[in-house]
Amino acid sequence: MRVSASYARQNFAALLETVLAGGEISIERHGRALARLVPAERAPARAEAAGDSFPEPRPPKGRSRLEKLLHQRALDRFQAAANAARRALAELRSRGVQVRVIGSLARGTFKQSSDIDFLIEDSASLADAEIERAIRDRLQDLPFDVLYLDRLTPSARDTIQKEVAAWRSQSSPG
């Protein structure tokens, strides 16, 4: 369910009952998601600390019906991609792999045609095929790329590490 911030403020008790019954509420201002109310047992535990929180793409400046429809489709695909990426991250981490998502999904510029980029920082002695199969199984039909940090050129490694550092500084509480 999507509601405006003013509606949420005026009807918080009713929205809380909806969440307690298993519902999920997206609170928006001017069509942009501000917060999400979910049952505590479904809320991701400290996703931001693990780097698994992905910024939603911004809505277009225009307000035509077509722009809104295209943005909603992109947002739906973003949400599917973010959830699938979290599943892949959880599976790989449970096997000891040090992995993170980089690129457009991590930057908040994910589009309808984007893929999901995984950076393997330490493979925990798993074979490439095992890692890629675990990702493919969780992403189903979503396209993805896998980069292995130890196989990148020094300049590519520096570029990616700067991007990760910039993302961390923007997402850390200030």
Secondary structure in CASP SS format (residue, H / E / C, confidence):
PFRMAT SS
TARGET T0000
AUTHOR 0000-0000-0000
METHOD secondary structure of the structure
MODEL  1
M C 1.00
R E 1.00
V E 1.00
S E 1.00
A H 1.00
S H 1.00
Y H 1.00
A H 1.00
R H 1.00
Q H 1.00
N C 1.00
F H 1.00
A H 1.00
A H 1.00
L H 1.00
L H 1.00
E H 1.00
T H 1.00
V H 1.00
L H 1.00
A C 1.00
G C 1.00
G C 1.00
E C 1.00
I E 1.00
S E 1.00
I E 1.00
E E 1.00
R E 1.00
H C 1.00
G C 1.00
R E 1.00
A E 1.00
L E 1.00
A E 1.00
R E 1.00
L E 1.00
V C 1.00
P C 1.00
A C 1.00
E C 1.00
R C 1.00
A C 1.00
P C 1.00
A C 1.00
R C 1.00
A H 1.00
E H 1.00
A H 1.00
A H 1.00
G C 1.00
D C 1.00
S C 1.00
F C 1.00
P C 1.00
E C 1.00
P C 1.00
R C 1.00
P C 1.00
P C 1.00
K C 1.00
G C 1.00
R C 1.00
S C 1.00
R H 1.00
L H 1.00
E H 1.00
K H 1.00
L H 1.00
L H 1.00
H H 1.00
Q H 1.00
R H 1.00
A H 1.00
L H 1.00
D H 1.00
R H 1.00
F H 1.00
Q H 1.00
A H 1.00
A H 1.00
A H 1.00
N H 1.00
A H 1.00
A H 1.00
R H 1.00
R H 1.00
A H 1.00
L H 1.00
A H 1.00
E H 1.00
L H 1.00
R H 1.00
S H 1.00
R C 1.00
G C 1.00
V C 1.00
Q E 1.00
V E 1.00
R E 1.00
V E 1.00
I E 1.00
G C 1.00
S H 1.00
L H 1.00
A H 1.00
R H 1.00
G C 1.00
T C 1.00
F C 1.00
K C 1.00
Q C 1.00
S C 1.00
S C 1.00
D C 1.00
I E 1.00
D E 1.00
F E 1.00
L E 1.00
I E 1.00
E E 1.00
D E 1.00
S C 1.00
A C 1.00
S C 1.00
L C 1.00
A C 1.00
D H 1.00
A H 1.00
E H 1.00
I H 1.00
E H 1.00
R H 1.00
A H 1.00
I H 1.00
R H 1.00
D H 1.00
R H 1.00
L H 1.00
Q C 1.00
D C 1.00
L C 1.00
P C 1.00
F E 1.00
D E 1.00
V E 1.00
L E 1.00
Y E 1.00
L H 1.00
D H 1.00
R H 1.00
L C 1.00
T C 1.00
P H 1.00
S H 1.00
A H 1.00
R H 1.00
D H 1.00
T H 1.00
I H 1.00
Q H 1.00
K H 1.00
E H 1.00
V H 1.00
A H 1.00
A H 1.00
W H 1.00
R H 1.00
S H 1.00
Q H 1.00
S H 1.00
S C 1.00
P C 1.00
G C 1.00
END
